[in-house]
Amino acid sequence: LKAGGVAGVCVDLILFPLDTVKTRLQSPQGFRKAGGFHGIYAGVPSTAIGSFPNAAAFFITYENVKSMLHHGSTSYLTPATHMMAACLGEVVACLIRVPSEVVKQRAQVSPSSSTLRILSHTLYHEGIQGLYRGYKSTVLREIPFSLVQFPLWESLKDLWSWKQGHVVDSWQSAVCGAFAGGFAAAVTTPLDVAKTRIMLAKAGSSNASGNVLAALGGIWRTQGLSGLFAGVVPRMAAISLGGFIFLGTYEKTRQLLL
């Protein structure tokens, strides 16, 4: 819990400006109208509050599921074990992440409004359901992401450990996390764009229904391939750096605590 929480807070706060740029590039009104480079830390209170419990929930679930599934499993089933553990971890973590992200993203594209004002406005007009707008699309983004990132991260660590004859250090784990995160970020960008559009959609609009396929189809029709991969560069940069900081900090903190 502590290792995951510390890792989550570190990565989310350090890389928040890149996340804001990515969100504004993906927003329906476009980068400039969404705020450009102004108010780059808009929405940071929501992230600061949600980061620790979100990351802690993920790693508690991930490590426990991985531990349970490892018993009696053969080596060739190891990637499947990591995939299952990561998927269940994301489902649990999204219960905390989605409300935080809804408020954060709305603040990022409306930098003149405070986080508290956006939270109260969302609750007043949409209720608790408004805070969970995009839960399905977030889970549908995170599961493929985790299916790629975590088995790749674990495999790269195992390969590096085998090459040098001992278990990887925390900085080496961080490098593996950067490669795994960057690759996973690139291939799942369309799902991230769809999730952003759903979270930012006005109540009652077609995207507000949360239909991921409909959102992807609308983006494809209006903006083509470039629309589906909007923000891919800052997303890859943020998640590569994030993978380095997040997974490296997690391993280091876990080693210090255990």
Sequence and secondary structure as in RCSB ss.txt:
>XXXX:A:sequence
LKAGGVAGVCVDLILFPLDTVKTRLQSPQGFRKAGGFHGIYAGVPSTAIGSFPNAAAFFITYENVKSMLHHGSTS
YLTPATHMMAACLGEVVACLIRVPSEVVKQRAQVSPSSSTLRILSHTLYHEGIQGLYRGYKSTVLREIPFSLVQF
PLWESLKDLWSWKQGHVVDSWQSAVCGAFAGGFAAAVTTPLDVAKTRIMLAKAGSSNASGNVLAALGGIWRTQGL
SGLFAGVVPRMAAISLGGFIFLGTYEKTRQLLL
>XXXX:A:secstr
 HHHHHHHHHHHHHTHHHHHHHHHHHSTT TTTTTTTTTTTTTHHHHHHHHHHHHHHHHHHHHHHHHHHHTT  G
GGHHHHHHHHHHHHHHHHHHHHHHHHHHHHHHHT TTS HHHHHHHHHHHHHHHHHTTTHHHHHHHHHHHHHHHH
HHHHHHHHHHHHHHTS   HHHHHHHHHHHHHHHHHHTHHHHHHHHHHHHS TTSSGGG  HHHHHHHHHHHHHH
HHHTTTHHHHHHHHHHHHHHHHHHHHHHHHHH 
